[in-house]
Amino acid sequence: MLIDTHAHLDFKDFDTDRDEVVSRAAKAGVSYIINPGCDLATSQKAIELSRSYEMVYAAVGIHPNSTSVAKPGDFVEIARLAENTENAENAVDGKKSKVVAIGEIGLDFYRDRAPKDIQVRALRGQLDLARELDLPVIIHFRNVEFEGIDLIGTDNLKGLRGVFHCFGGSPEFAKKVMAMGFYLGFDGPLTYKKSDRTDVALEVPLEKCLLETDAPFLTPQKYRGQRNEPAYVVEVAEKMAELKNCGIDEVIEVTGQNARTLFGI
């Protein structure tokens, strides 16, 4: 089962042709798309999209670059949106809500959009929320590896499950992440001619891999220069199959089962 575990369909890049984008994904063989939020507004939009499209699921959270402008009430509202019961306001037709994770959350030391202490405090709080609600986490780590784990505190990650999405760290950090029980997400950069992700992908067993696009960003090599979209996740699957010296069907089956196990879909 081909699953794009990370795409921002709520972004304005898709406002003119969102229906067509979702349709193309389905035609390309994509069964499910997970749409994480980056702040309160996009988290709410992700839930709206999960109601509109059967194949779309939502995650809610405050991205590290949004933490400096987030209000205390935003985190309270994220917690409310994350409630995953039949009685939740975001439940659909009397069934549990389609919120399957807390995310996109994490640390971003590449851009100077939020002080480190604010990022760390926001991340710890959202990790606590995930633990309280027994939801997986979608973690964004950029320009930070072991230092990030030290800042969060190893104990704050214990008992959690999730994915370090768009993984761009070292093989050593990949081993650390896997040892803590997390999956690693791979997307468009894996397909680039001068990719810095292939060494890591070779080290990580398929059983710990998830496929994603991070659309509209990180377009695979074949479509570089164009907007990325969930249909292109097949390009990542093909590159992974090439690196693993196996058939694409195996990659799709294993990574799809990984995603279903993690997100409960």
URFEN-V118794 format. One record per helix or strand. SS is the DSSP state (hx for helix, st for strand). FROM is the first residue (numbers start at 0). TO is the last residue. If there is no record, write none. Layout:
BEGIN
[[SS & FROM & TO] [SS & FROM & TO]]
END
This chain:
BEGIN
[[st & 1 & 3] [st & 6 & 6] [hx & 11 & 13] [hx & 17 & 26] [st & 29 & 35] [hx & 39 & 51] [st & 55 & 59] [hx & 63 & 65] [hx & 71 & 80] [st & 90 & 91] [st & 94 & 96] [st & 98 & 107] [hx & 115 & 132] [st & 135 & 141] [hx & 145 & 151] [hx & 153 & 155] [st & 161 & 163] [hx & 170 & 178] [st & 182 & 185] [hx & 187 & 190] [hx & 197 & 202] [hx & 205 & 207] [st & 208 & 210] [st & 214 & 214] [hx & 220 & 222] [hx & 229 & 243] [hx & 247 & 262]]
END
